[in-house]
Amino acid sequence: MAKDVKTLQALLNLFLTAGDAGEDGNPIAPLTVDGTAGAATKQAALAFQTAAHLVTDAIVGPRTWRKLVEQDF
């Protein structure tokens, strides 16, 4: 599980380097790739889902994974 979270965090960091901002309009700092799905990972996942026009539920299911791997946002 921690390995999957690390992969998620690394993919979200690719997205975050594009300069996306959080819900408050402030840039989201790159995630620490530590395998812990905390508040920062959730915030980044929600921002990615919003940018990729996905359901914004912070659940990284098949559609979100596909978009993350393809970096399609």
N, CA, C, O and CB atoms as a CASP TS submission, in Angstrom:
PFRMAT TS
TARGET T0000
AUTHOR 0000-0000-0000
METHOD Language model
MODEL 1
PARENT N/A
ATOM      1  N   MET     1       0.820  -1.203   0.000  1.00  0.00           N
ATOM      2  CA  MET     1       0.000   0.000   0.000  1.00  0.00           C
ATOM      3  C   MET     1       0.861   1.264   0.000  1.00  0.00           C
ATOM      4  O   MET     1       0.598   2.196  -0.759  1.00  0.00           O
ATOM      5  CB  MET     1      -0.932   0.000   1.208  1.00  0.00           C
ATOM      6  N   ALA     2       1.888   1.294   0.850  1.00  0.00           N
ATOM      7  CA  ALA     2       2.748   2.483   0.908  1.00  0.00           C
ATOM      8  C   ALA     2       3.435   2.720  -0.430  1.00  0.00           C
ATOM      9  O   ALA     2       3.663   3.865  -0.820  1.00  0.00           O
ATOM     10  CB  ALA     2       3.799   2.336   2.022  1.00  0.00           C
ATOM     11  N   LYS     3       3.771   1.625  -1.143  1.00  0.00           N
ATOM     12  CA  LYS     3       4.403   1.769  -2.452  1.00  0.00           C
ATOM     13  C   LYS     3       3.442   2.446  -3.430  1.00  0.00           C
ATOM     14  O   LYS     3       3.852   3.302  -4.213  1.00  0.00           O
ATOM     15  CB  LYS     3       4.847   0.392  -2.997  1.00  0.00           C
ATOM     16  N   ASP     4       2.160   2.062  -3.385  1.00  0.00           N
ATOM     17  CA  ASP     4       1.159   2.688  -4.248  1.00  0.00           C
ATOM     18  C   ASP     4       1.008   4.173  -3.922  1.00  0.00           C
ATOM     19  O   ASP     4       0.860   4.999  -4.822  1.00  0.00           O
ATOM     20  CB  ASP     4      -0.194   1.974  -4.102  1.00  0.00           C
ATOM     21  N   VAL     5       1.045   4.504  -2.644  1.00  0.00           N
ATOM     22  CA  VAL     5       0.917   5.905  -2.239  1.00  0.00           C
ATOM     23  C   VAL     5       2.136   6.693  -2.714  1.00  0.00           C
ATOM     24  O   VAL     5       2.003   7.837  -3.147  1.00  0.00           O
ATOM     25  CB  VAL     5       0.759   6.023  -0.698  1.00  0.00           C
ATOM     26  N   LYS     6       3.320   6.089  -2.636  1.00  0.00           N
ATOM     27  CA  LYS     6       4.526   6.769  -3.132  1.00  0.00           C
ATOM     28  C   LYS     6       4.425   7.023  -4.633  1.00  0.00           C
ATOM     29  O   LYS     6       4.810   8.088  -5.116  1.00  0.00           O
ATOM     30  CB  LYS     6       5.787   5.934  -2.821  1.00  0.00           C
ATOM     31  N   THR     7       3.907   6.043  -5.365  1.00  0.00           N
ATOM     32  CA  THR     7       3.710   6.228  -6.809  1.00  0.00           C
ATOM     33  C   THR     7       2.718   7.353  -7.051  1.00  0.00           C
ATOM     34  O   THR     7       2.940   8.210  -7.907  1.00  0.00           O
ATOM     35  CB  THR     7       3.215   4.917  -7.478  1.00  0.00           C
ATOM     36  N   LEU     8       1.630   7.353  -6.304  1.00  0.00           N
ATOM     37  CA  LEU     8       0.624   8.415  -6.413  1.00  0.00           C
ATOM     38  C   LEU     8       1.270   9.772  -6.143  1.00  0.00           C
ATOM     39  O   LEU     8       1.073  10.719  -6.904  1.00  0.00           O
ATOM     40  CB  LEU     8      -0.552   8.167  -5.426  1.00  0.00           C
ATOM     41  N   GLN     9       2.033   9.865  -5.070  1.00  0.00           N
ATOM     42  CA  GLN     9       2.655  11.140  -4.719  1.00  0.00           C
ATOM     43  C   GLN     9       3.630  11.609  -5.802  1.00  0.00           C
ATOM     44  O   GLN     9       3.679  12.798  -6.117  1.00  0.00           O
ATOM     45  CB  GLN     9       3.381  11.019  -3.379  1.00  0.00           C
ATOM     46  N   ALA    10       4.391  10.697  -6.362  1.00  0.00           N
ATOM     47  CA  ALA    10       5.329  11.063  -7.429  1.00  0.00           C
ATOM     48  C   ALA    10       4.578  11.577  -8.660  1.00  0.00           C
ATOM     49  O   ALA    10       4.987  12.562  -9.274  1.00  0.00           O
ATOM     50  CB  ALA    10       6.211   9.852  -7.811  1.00  0.00           C
ATOM     51  N   LEU    11       3.486  10.912  -9.014  1.00  0.00           N
ATOM     52  CA  LEU    11       2.694  11.351 -10.168  1.00  0.00           C
ATOM     53  C   LEU    11       2.019  12.687  -9.890  1.00  0.00           C
ATOM     54  O   LEU    11       1.946  13.542 -10.773  1.00  0.00           O
ATOM     55  CB  LEU    11       1.639  10.295 -10.528  1.00  0.00           C
ATOM     56  N   LEU    12       1.528  12.872  -8.676  1.00  0.00           N
ATOM     57  CA  LEU    12       0.921  14.160  -8.327  1.00  0.00           C
ATOM     58  C   LEU    12       1.969  15.269  -8.364  1.00  0.00           C
ATOM     59  O   LEU    12       1.652  16.401  -8.730  1.00  0.00           O
ATOM     60  CB  LEU    12       0.264  14.091  -6.928  1.00  0.00           C
ATOM     61  N   ASN    13       3.203  14.965  -7.994  1.00  0.00           N
ATOM     62  CA  ASN    13       4.259  15.978  -8.060  1.00  0.00           C
ATOM     63  C   ASN    13       4.524  16.423  -9.492  1.00  0.00           C
ATOM     64  O   ASN    13       4.826  17.594  -9.725  1.00  0.00           O
ATOM     65  CB  ASN    13       5.544  15.442  -7.441  1.00  0.00           C
ATOM     66  N   LEU    14       4.418  15.509 -10.458  1.00  0.00           N
ATOM     67  CA  LEU    14       4.554  15.908 -11.865  1.00  0.00           C
ATOM     68  C   LEU    14       3.481  16.921 -12.226  1.00  0.00           C
ATOM     69  O   LEU    14       3.751  17.896 -12.927  1.00  0.00           O
ATOM     70  CB  LEU    14       4.464  14.679 -12.798  1.00  0.00           C
ATOM     71  N   PHE    15       2.277  16.694 -11.752  1.00  0.00           N
ATOM     72  CA  PHE    15       1.163  17.614 -11.976  1.00  0.00           C
ATOM     73  C   PHE    15       1.423  18.947 -11.272  1.00  0.00           C
ATOM     74  O   PHE    15       1.207  20.011 -11.851  1.00  0.00           O
ATOM     75  CB  PHE    15      -0.160  16.994 -11.481  1.00  0.00           C
ATOM     76  N   LEU    16       1.883  18.885 -10.033  1.00  0.00           N
ATOM     77  CA  LEU    16       2.078  20.109  -9.252  1.00  0.00           C
ATOM     78  C   LEU    16       3.166  20.999  -9.825  1.00  0.00           C
ATOM     79  O   LEU    16       3.125  22.214  -9.631  1.00  0.00           O
ATOM     80  CB  LEU    16       2.416  19.762  -7.824  1.00  0.00           C
ATOM     81  N   THR    17       4.139  20.427 -10.526  1.00  0.00           N
ATOM     82  CA  THR    17       5.185  21.262 -11.117  1.00  0.00           C
ATOM     83  C   THR    17       4.630  22.130 -12.235  1.00  0.00           C
ATOM     84  O   THR    17       5.288  23.069 -12.683  1.00  0.00           O
ATOM     85  CB  THR    17       6.325  20.395 -11.647  1.00  0.00           C
ATOM     86  N   ALA    18       3.427  21.821 -12.682  1.00  0.00           N
ATOM     87  CA  ALA    18       2.782  22.650 -13.696  1.00  0.00           C
ATOM     88  C   ALA    18       2.217  23.929 -13.072  1.00  0.00           C
ATOM     89  O   ALA    18       1.681  24.779 -13.783  1.00  0.00           O
ATOM     90  CB  ALA    18       1.662  21.861 -14.402  1.00  0.00           C
ATOM     91  N   GLY    19       2.334  24.073 -11.734  1.00  0.00           N
ATOM     92  CA  GLY    19       1.947  25.314 -11.068  1.00  0.00           C
ATOM     93  C   GLY    19       0.502  25.379 -10.649  1.00  0.00           C
ATOM     94  O   GLY    19      -0.051  26.473 -10.532  1.00  0.00           O
ATOM     95  N   ASP    20      -0.135  24.239 -10.418  1.00  0.00           N
ATOM     96  CA  ASP    20      -1.534  24.275 -10.023  1.00  0.00           C
ATOM     97  C   ASP    20      -1.686  24.846  -8.623  1.00  0.00           C
ATOM     98  O   ASP    20      -0.801  24.715  -7.777  1.00  0.00           O
ATOM     99  CB  ASP    20      -2.145  22.881 -10.095  1.00  0.00           C
ATOM    100  N   ALA    21      -2.818  25.475  -8.403  1.00  0.00           N
ATOM    101  CA  ALA    21      -3.126  26.060  -7.103  1.00  0.00           C
ATOM    102  C   ALA    21      -4.219  25.264  -6.421  1.00  0.00           C
ATOM    103  O   ALA    21      -5.023  24.594  -7.070  1.00  0.00           O
ATOM    104  CB  ALA    21      -3.545  27.528  -7.248  1.00  0.00           C
ATOM    105  N   GLY    22      -4.236  25.347  -5.112  1.00  0.00           N
ATOM    106  CA  GLY    22      -5.266  24.686  -4.324  1.00  0.00           C
ATOM    107  C   GLY    22      -6.564  25.472  -4.344  1.00  0.00           C
ATOM    108  O   GLY    22      -6.691  26.483  -5.035  1.00  0.00           O
ATOM    109  N   GLU    23      -7.522  24.986  -3.572  1.00  0.00           N
ATOM    110  CA  GLU    23      -8.837  25.630  -3.536  1.00  0.00           C
ATOM    111  C   GLU    23      -8.769  27.074  -3.060  1.00  0.00           C
ATOM    112  O   GLU    23      -9.617  27.887  -3.426  1.00  0.00           O
ATOM    113  CB  GLU    23      -9.769  24.847  -2.641  1.00  0.00           C
ATOM    114  N   ASP    24      -7.766  27.402  -2.244  1.00  0.00           N
ATOM    115  CA  ASP    24      -7.633  28.764  -1.734  1.00  0.00           C
ATOM    116  C   ASP    24      -6.862  29.678  -2.683  1.00  0.00           C
ATOM    117  O   ASP    24      -6.652  30.853  -2.382  1.00  0.00           O
ATOM    118  CB  ASP    24      -6.950  28.740  -0.389  1.00  0.00           C
ATOM    119  N   GLY    25      -6.439  29.137  -3.833  1.00  0.00           N
ATOM    120  CA  GLY    25      -5.729  29.929  -4.821  1.00  0.00           C
ATOM    121  C   GLY    25      -4.226  29.951  -4.639  1.00  0.00           C
ATOM    122  O   GLY    25      -3.507  30.460  -5.499  1.00  0.00           O
ATOM    123  N   ASN    26      -3.737  29.405  -3.530  1.00  0.00           N
ATOM    124  CA  ASN    26      -2.290  29.362  -3.292  1.00  0.00           C
ATOM    125  C   ASN    26      -1.688  28.133  -3.949  1.00  0.00           C
ATOM    126  O   ASN    26      -2.335  27.089  -4.019  1.00  0.00           O
ATOM    127  CB  ASN    26      -1.981  29.365  -1.779  1.00  0.00           C
ATOM    128  N   PRO    27      -0.445  28.244  -4.435  1.00  0.00           N
ATOM    129  CA  PRO    27       0.205  27.070  -5.029  1.00  0.00           C
ATOM    130  C   PRO    27       0.316  25.939  -4.011  1.00  0.00           C
ATOM    131  O   PRO    27       0.501  26.180  -2.818  1.00  0.00           O
ATOM    132  CB  PRO    27       1.602  27.440  -5.564  1.00  0.00           C
ATOM    133  N   ILE    28       0.204  24.723  -4.487  1.00  0.00           N
ATOM    134  CA  ILE    28       0.365  23.553  -3.635  1.00  0.00           C
ATOM    135  C   ILE    28       1.838  23.155  -3.694  1.00  0.00           C
ATOM    136  O   ILE    28       2.395  22.952  -4.773  1.00  0.00           O
ATOM    137  CB  ILE    28      -0.577  22.367  -4.085  1.00  0.00           C
ATOM    138  N   ALA    29       2.454  23.047  -2.530  1.00  0.00           N
ATOM    139  CA  ALA    29       3.868  22.661  -2.469  1.00  0.00           C
ATOM    140  C   ALA    29       4.014  21.211  -2.915  1.00  0.00           C
ATOM    141  O   ALA    29       3.098  20.411  -2.722  1.00  0.00           O
ATOM    142  CB  ALA    29       4.441  22.852  -1.033  1.00  0.00           C
ATOM    143  N   PRO    30       5.159  20.862  -3.512  1.00  0.00           N
ATOM    144  CA  PRO    30       5.389  19.465  -3.878  1.00  0.00           C
ATOM    145  C   PRO    30       5.243  18.563  -2.657  1.00  0.00           C
ATOM    146  O   PRO    30       5.559  18.947  -1.531  1.00  0.00           O
ATOM    147  CB  PRO    30       6.786  19.291  -4.508  1.00  0.00           C
ATOM    148  N   LEU    31       4.763  17.375  -2.910  1.00  0.00           N
ATOM    149  CA  LEU    31       4.551  16.408  -1.839  1.00  0.00           C
ATOM    150  C   LEU    31       5.852  15.721  -1.464  1.00  0.00           C
ATOM    151  O   LEU    31       6.731  15.530  -2.304  1.00  0.00           O
ATOM    152  CB  LEU    31       3.510  15.372  -2.253  1.00  0.00           C
ATOM    153  N   THR    32       5.965  15.357  -0.211  1.00  0.00           N
ATOM    154  CA  THR    32       7.050  14.500   0.232  1.00  0.00           C
ATOM    155  C   THR    32       6.647  13.080  -0.132  1.00  0.00           C
ATOM    156  O   THR    32       5.595  12.603   0.292  1.00  0.00           O
ATOM    157  CB  THR    32       7.336  14.655   1.780  1.00  0.00           C
ATOM    158  N   VAL    33       7.471  12.409  -0.909  1.00  0.00           N
ATOM    159  CA  VAL    33       7.146  11.047  -1.350  1.00  0.00           C
ATOM    160  C   VAL    33       7.542  10.097  -0.220  1.00  0.00           C
ATOM    161  O   VAL    33       8.645   9.552  -0.190  1.00  0.00           O
ATOM    162  CB  VAL    33       7.891  10.675  -2.706  1.00  0.00           C
ATOM    163  N   ASP    34       6.590   9.917   0.717  1.00  0.00           N
ATOM    164  CA  ASP    34       6.867   9.121   1.907  1.00  0.00           C
ATOM    165  C   ASP    34       5.916   7.945   2.099  1.00  0.00           C
ATOM    166  O   ASP    34       6.063   7.178   3.051  1.00  0.00           O
ATOM    167  CB  ASP    34       6.812   9.995   3.110  1.00  0.00           C
ATOM    168  N   GLY    35       4.951   7.797   1.211  1.00  0.00           N
ATOM    169  CA  GLY    35       4.022   6.680   1.317  1.00  0.00           C
ATOM    170  C   GLY    35       2.891   6.904   2.293  1.00  0.00           C
ATOM    171  O   GLY    35       2.115   5.988   2.567  1.00  0.00           O
ATOM    172  N   THR    36       2.785   8.122   2.827  1.00  0.00           N
ATOM    173  CA  THR    36       1.717   8.442   3.765  1.00  0.00           C
ATOM    174  C   THR    36       0.696   9.331   3.071  1.00  0.00           C
ATOM    175  O   THR    36       1.011  10.436   2.631  1.00  0.00           O
ATOM    176  CB  THR    36       2.277   9.135   5.036  1.00  0.00           C
ATOM    177  N   ALA    37      -0.528   8.833   2.979  1.00  0.00           N
ATOM    178  CA  ALA    37      -1.591   9.581   2.311  1.00  0.00           C
ATOM    179  C   ALA    37      -2.241  10.533   3.314  1.00  0.00           C
ATOM    180  O   ALA    37      -3.296  10.241   3.877  1.00  0.00           O
ATOM    181  CB  ALA    37      -2.651   8.617   1.694  1.00  0.00           C
ATOM    182  N   GLY    38      -1.593  11.669   3.524  1.00  0.00           N
ATOM    183  CA  GLY    38      -2.095  12.648   4.478  1.00  0.00           C
ATOM    184  C   GLY    38      -2.876  13.764   3.800  1.00  0.00           C
ATOM    185  O   GLY    38      -3.308  13.636   2.654  1.00  0.00           O
ATOM    186  N   ALA    39      -3.048  14.858   4.529  1.00  0.00           N
ATOM    187  CA  ALA    39      -3.850  15.984   4.062  1.00  0.00           C
ATOM    188  C   ALA    39      -3.291  16.610   2.783  1.00  0.00           C
ATOM    189  O   ALA    39      -4.057  16.995   1.900  1.00  0.00           O
ATOM    190  CB  ALA    39      -3.939  17.036   5.148  1.00  0.00           C
ATOM    191  N   ALA    40      -1.953  16.716   2.672  1.00  0.00           N
ATOM    192  CA  ALA    40      -1.348  17.325   1.487  1.00  0.00           C
ATOM    193  C   ALA    40      -1.597  16.459   0.250  1.00  0.00           C
ATOM    194  O   ALA    40      -1.868  16.982  -0.832  1.00  0.00           O
ATOM    195  CB  ALA    40       0.168  17.530   1.701  1.00  0.00           C
ATOM    196  N   THR    41      -1.506  15.146   0.409  1.00  0.00           N
ATOM    197  CA  THR    41      -1.768  14.240  -0.712  1.00  0.00           C
ATOM    198  C   THR    41      -3.227  14.348  -1.138  1.00  0.00           C
ATOM    199  O   THR    41      -3.533  14.347  -2.331  1.00  0.00           O
ATOM    200  CB  THR    41      -1.424  12.779  -0.331  1.00  0.00           C
ATOM    201  N   LYS    42      -4.119  14.440  -0.166  1.00  0.00           N
ATOM    202  CA  LYS    42      -5.550  14.589  -0.473  1.00  0.00           C
ATOM    203  C   LYS    42      -5.793  15.899  -1.222  1.00  0.00           C
ATOM    204  O   LYS    42      -6.526  15.918  -2.211  1.00  0.00           O
ATOM    205  CB  LYS    42      -6.400  14.546   0.829  1.00  0.00           C
ATOM    206  N   GLN    43      -5.189  16.989  -0.762  1.00  0.00           N
ATOM    207  CA  GLN    43      -5.363  18.289  -1.415  1.00  0.00           C
ATOM    208  C   GLN    43      -4.866  18.233  -2.860  1.00  0.00           C
ATOM    209  O   GLN    43      -5.519  18.752  -3.765  1.00  0.00           O
ATOM    210  CB  GLN    43      -4.615  19.392  -0.635  1.00  0.00           C
ATOM    211  N   ALA    44      -3.709  17.603  -3.071  1.00  0.00           N
ATOM    212  CA  ALA    44      -3.153  17.497  -4.414  1.00  0.00           C
ATOM    213  C   ALA    44      -4.033  16.617  -5.307  1.00  0.00           C
ATOM    214  O   ALA    44      -4.226  16.920  -6.484  1.00  0.00           O
ATOM    215  CB  ALA    44      -1.727  16.935  -4.355  1.00  0.00           C
ATOM    216  N   ALA    45      -4.563  15.532  -4.747  1.00  0.00           N
ATOM    217  CA  ALA    45      -5.443  14.653  -5.519  1.00  0.00           C
ATOM    218  C   ALA    45      -6.706  15.395  -5.932  1.00  0.00           C
ATOM    219  O   ALA    45      -7.153  15.268  -7.072  1.00  0.00           O
ATOM    220  CB  ALA    45      -5.804  13.398  -4.707  1.00  0.00           C
ATOM    221  N   LEU    46      -7.282  16.161  -5.025  1.00  0.00           N
ATOM    222  CA  LEU    46      -8.480  16.944  -5.353  1.00  0.00           C
ATOM    223  C   LEU    46      -8.179  17.984  -6.431  1.00  0.00           C
ATOM    224  O   LEU    46      -8.983  18.180  -7.342  1.00  0.00           O
ATOM    225  CB  LEU    46      -9.030  17.638  -4.092  1.00  0.00           C
ATOM    226  N   ALA    47      -7.037  18.645  -6.337  1.00  0.00           N
ATOM    227  CA  ALA    47      -6.663  19.641  -7.349  1.00  0.00           C
ATOM    228  C   ALA    47      -6.483  18.971  -8.707  1.00  0.00           C
ATOM    229  O   ALA    47      -6.909  19.504  -9.731  1.00  0.00           O
ATOM    230  CB  ALA    47      -5.365  20.379  -6.938  1.00  0.00           C
ATOM    231  N   PHE    48      -5.843  17.787  -8.710  1.00  0.00           N
ATOM    232  CA  PHE    48      -5.654  17.081  -9.970  1.00  0.00           C
ATOM    233  C   PHE    48      -6.997  16.675 -10.553  1.00  0.00           C
ATOM    234  O   PHE    48      -7.236  16.863 -11.746  1.00  0.00           O
ATOM    235  CB  PHE    48      -4.762  15.850  -9.773  1.00  0.00           C
ATOM    236  N   GLN    49      -7.875  16.122  -9.727  1.00  0.00           N
ATOM    237  CA  GLN    49      -9.184  15.695 -10.223  1.00  0.00           C
ATOM    238  C   GLN    49      -9.963  16.878 -10.795  1.00  0.00           C
ATOM    239  O   GLN    49     -10.647  16.740 -11.809  1.00  0.00           O
ATOM    240  CB  GLN    49      -9.991  15.026  -9.100  1.00  0.00           C
ATOM    241  N   THR    50      -9.862  18.021 -10.157  1.00  0.00           N
ATOM    242  CA  THR    50     -10.537  19.219 -10.673  1.00  0.00           C
ATOM    243  C   THR    50      -9.965  19.599 -12.039  1.00  0.00           C
ATOM    244  O   THR    50     -10.714  19.839 -12.985  1.00  0.00           O
ATOM    245  CB  THR    50     -10.390  20.405  -9.678  1.00  0.00           C
ATOM    246  N   ALA    51      -8.637  19.652 -12.137  1.00  0.00           N
ATOM    247  CA  ALA    51      -7.979  20.032 -13.396  1.00  0.00           C
ATOM    248  C   ALA    51      -8.256  19.031 -14.509  1.00  0.00           C
ATOM    249  O   ALA    51      -8.328  19.404 -15.680  1.00  0.00           O
ATOM    250  CB  ALA    51      -6.473  20.158 -13.186  1.00  0.00           C
ATOM    251  N   ALA    52      -8.415  17.750 -14.144  1.00  0.00           N
ATOM    252  CA  ALA    52      -8.640  16.703 -15.143  1.00  0.00           C
ATOM    253  C   ALA    52     -10.122  16.473 -15.424  1.00  0.00           C
ATOM    254  O   ALA    52     -10.487  15.554 -16.158  1.00  0.00           O
ATOM    255  CB  ALA    52      -8.004  15.407 -14.685  1.00  0.00           C
ATOM    256  N   HIS    53     -10.970  17.311 -14.835  1.00  0.00           N
ATOM    257  CA  HIS    53     -12.428  17.217 -15.038  1.00  0.00           C
ATOM    258  C   HIS    53     -12.969  15.857 -14.606  1.00  0.00           C
ATOM    259  O   HIS    53     -13.789  15.250 -15.295  1.00  0.00           O
ATOM    260  CB  HIS    53     -12.779  17.469 -16.512  1.00  0.00           C
ATOM    261  N   LEU    54     -12.494  15.393 -13.454  1.00  0.00           N
ATOM    262  CA  LEU    54     -12.968  14.147 -12.870  1.00  0.00           C
ATOM    263  C   LEU    54     -13.831  14.471 -11.654  1.00  0.00           C
ATOM    264  O   LEU    54     -13.870  15.614 -11.198  1.00  0.00           O
ATOM    265  CB  LEU    54     -11.778  13.221 -12.479  1.00  0.00           C
ATOM    266  N   VAL    55     -14.516  13.466 -11.138  1.00  0.00           N
ATOM    267  CA  VAL    55     -15.252  13.638  -9.892  1.00  0.00           C
ATOM    268  C   VAL    55     -14.236  13.978  -8.805  1.00  0.00           C
ATOM    269  O   VAL    55     -13.246  13.267  -8.632  1.00  0.00           O
ATOM    270  CB  VAL    55     -16.080  12.347  -9.524  1.00  0.00           C
ATOM    271  N   THR    56     -14.479  15.059  -8.079  1.00  0.00           N
ATOM    272  CA  THR    56     -13.528  15.484  -7.053  1.00  0.00           C
ATOM    273  C   THR    56     -13.926  14.889  -5.707  1.00  0.00           C
ATOM    274  O   THR    56     -14.661  15.495  -4.927  1.00  0.00           O
ATOM    275  CB  THR    56     -13.462  17.031  -6.967  1.00  0.00           C
ATOM    276  N   ASP    57     -13.416  13.684  -5.461  1.00  0.00           N
ATOM    277  CA  ASP    57     -13.736  12.982  -4.227  1.00  0.00           C
ATOM    278  C   ASP    57     -12.489  12.514  -3.486  1.00  0.00           C
ATOM    279  O   ASP    57     -12.599  11.885  -2.433  1.00  0.00           O
ATOM    280  CB  ASP    57     -14.624  11.801  -4.524  1.00  0.00           C
ATOM    281  N   ALA    58     -11.309  12.812  -4.018  1.00  0.00           N
ATOM    282  CA  ALA    58     -10.019  12.402  -3.448  1.00  0.00           C
ATOM    283  C   ALA    58      -9.845  10.889  -3.416  1.00  0.00           C
ATOM    284  O   ALA    58      -8.923  10.385  -2.774  1.00  0.00           O
ATOM    285  CB  ALA    58      -9.876  12.953  -2.046  1.00  0.00           C
ATOM    286  N   ILE    59     -10.714  10.167  -4.097  1.00  0.00           N
ATOM    287  CA  ILE    59     -10.558   8.725  -4.229  1.00  0.00           C
ATOM    288  C   ILE    59      -9.845   8.473  -5.550  1.00  0.00           C
ATOM    289  O   ILE    59     -10.355   8.816  -6.616  1.00  0.00           O
ATOM    290  CB  ILE    59     -11.946   7.977  -4.166  1.00  0.00           C
ATOM    291  N   VAL    60      -8.671   7.876  -5.472  1.00  0.00           N
ATOM    292  CA  VAL    60      -7.876   7.652  -6.671  1.00  0.00           C
ATOM    293  C   VAL    60      -8.229   6.282  -7.240  1.00  0.00           C
ATOM    294  O   VAL    60      -7.569   5.277  -6.974  1.00  0.00           O
ATOM    295  CB  VAL    60      -6.350   7.757  -6.364  1.00  0.00           C
ATOM    296  N   GLY    61      -9.300   6.286  -8.035  1.00  0.00           N
ATOM    297  CA  GLY    61      -9.767   5.072  -8.681  1.00  0.00           C
ATOM    298  C   GLY    61      -9.169   4.937 -10.070  1.00  0.00           C
ATOM    299  O   GLY    61      -8.240   5.665 -10.421  1.00  0.00           O
ATOM    300  N   PRO    62      -9.694   4.011 -10.864  1.00  0.00           N
ATOM    301  CA  PRO    62      -9.128   3.735 -12.193  1.00  0.00           C
ATOM    302  C   PRO    62      -9.041   4.951 -13.111  1.00  0.00           C
ATOM    303  O   PRO    62      -8.038   5.122 -13.804  1.00  0.00           O
ATOM    304  CB  PRO    62      -9.942   2.686 -12.867  1.00  0.00           C
ATOM    305  N   ARG    63     -10.053   5.785 -13.131  1.00  0.00           N
ATOM    306  CA  ARG    63     -10.022   6.961 -14.029  1.00  0.00           C
ATOM    307  C   ARG    63      -8.946   7.953 -13.603  1.00  0.00           C
ATOM    308  O   ARG    63      -8.213   8.487 -14.435  1.00  0.00           O
ATOM    309  CB  ARG    63     -11.397   7.662 -14.049  1.00  0.00           C
ATOM    310  N   THR    64      -8.863   8.192 -12.300  1.00  0.00           N
ATOM    311  CA  THR    64      -7.851   9.125 -11.815  1.00  0.00           C
ATOM    312  C   THR    64      -6.457   8.575 -12.068  1.00  0.00           C
ATOM    313  O   THR    64      -5.576   9.318 -12.501  1.00  0.00           O
ATOM    314  CB  THR    64      -8.047   9.410 -10.321  1.00  0.00           C
ATOM    315  N   TRP    65      -6.233   7.275 -11.805  1.00  0.00           N
ATOM    316  CA  TRP    65      -4.920   6.675 -12.077  1.00  0.00           C
ATOM    317  C   TRP    65      -4.551   6.836 -13.545  1.00  0.00           C
ATOM    318  O   TRP    65      -3.425   7.210 -13.870  1.00  0.00           O
ATOM    319  CB  TRP    65      -4.913   5.183 -11.691  1.00  0.00           C
ATOM    320  N   ARG    66      -5.508   6.551 -14.436  1.00  0.00           N
ATOM    321  CA  ARG    66      -5.219   6.638 -15.874  1.00  0.00           C
ATOM    322  C   ARG    66      -4.815   8.060 -16.248  1.00  0.00           C
ATOM    323  O   ARG    66      -3.836   8.267 -16.965  1.00  0.00           O
ATOM    324  CB  ARG    66      -6.446   6.194 -16.707  1.00  0.00           C
ATOM    325  N   LYS    67      -5.570   9.031 -15.762  1.00  0.00           N
ATOM    326  CA  LYS    67      -5.250  10.429 -16.071  1.00  0.00           C
ATOM    327  C   LYS    67      -3.899  10.834 -15.486  1.00  0.00           C
ATOM    328  O   LYS    67      -3.146  11.582 -16.109  1.00  0.00           O
ATOM    329  CB  LYS    67      -6.348  11.356 -15.537  1.00  0.00           C
ATOM    330  N   LEU    68      -3.595  10.335 -14.285  1.00  0.00           N
ATOM    331  CA  LEU    68      -2.305  10.650 -13.668  1.00  0.00           C
ATOM    332  C   LEU    68      -1.151  10.066 -14.467  1.00  0.00           C
ATOM    333  O   LEU    68      -0.154  10.744 -14.715  1.00  0.00           O
ATOM    334  CB  LEU    68      -2.260  10.130 -12.235  1.00  0.00           C
ATOM    335  N   VAL    69      -1.287   8.808 -14.868  1.00  0.00           N
ATOM    336  CA  VAL    69      -0.220   8.148 -15.627  1.00  0.00           C
ATOM    337  C   VAL    69      -0.005   8.855 -16.958  1.00  0.00           C
ATOM    338  O   VAL    69       1.130   9.042 -17.398  1.00  0.00           O
ATOM    339  CB  VAL    69      -0.555   6.657 -15.861  1.00  0.00           C
ATOM    340  N   GLU    70      -1.104   9.245 -17.594  1.00  0.00           N
ATOM    341  CA  GLU    70      -1.021   9.925 -18.887  1.00  0.00           C
ATOM    342  C   GLU    70      -0.679  11.407 -18.711  1.00  0.00           C
ATOM    343  O   GLU    70      -0.319  12.081 -19.676  1.00  0.00           O
ATOM    344  CB  GLU    70      -2.346   9.777 -19.652  1.00  0.00           C
ATOM    345  N   GLN    71      -0.794  11.917 -17.467  1.00  0.00           N
ATOM    346  CA  GLN    71      -0.662  13.344 -17.170  1.00  0.00           C
ATOM    347  C   GLN    71      -1.609  14.142 -18.065  1.00  0.00           C
ATOM    348  O   GLN    71      -1.230  15.147 -18.667  1.00  0.00           O
ATOM    349  CB  GLN    71       0.807  13.818 -17.366  1.00  0.00           C
ATOM    350  N   ASP    72      -2.829  13.670 -18.131  1.00  0.00           N
ATOM    351  CA  ASP    72      -3.870  14.263 -18.974  1.00  0.00           C
ATOM    352  C   ASP    72      -4.765  15.141 -18.112  1.00  0.00           C
ATOM    353  O   ASP    72      -5.738  14.678 -17.516  1.00  0.00           O
ATOM    354  CB  ASP    72      -4.707  13.162 -19.696  1.00  0.00           C
ATOM    355  N   PHE    73      -4.409  16.420 -18.064  1.00  0.00           N
ATOM    356  CA  PHE    73      -5.203  17.371 -17.278  1.00  0.00           C
ATOM    357  C   PHE    73      -5.305  18.679 -18.004  1.00  0.00           C
ATOM    358  O   PHE    73      -5.934  19.613 -17.507  1.00  0.00           O
ATOM    359  CB  PHE    73      -4.599  17.587 -15.891  1.00  0.00           C
TER
END
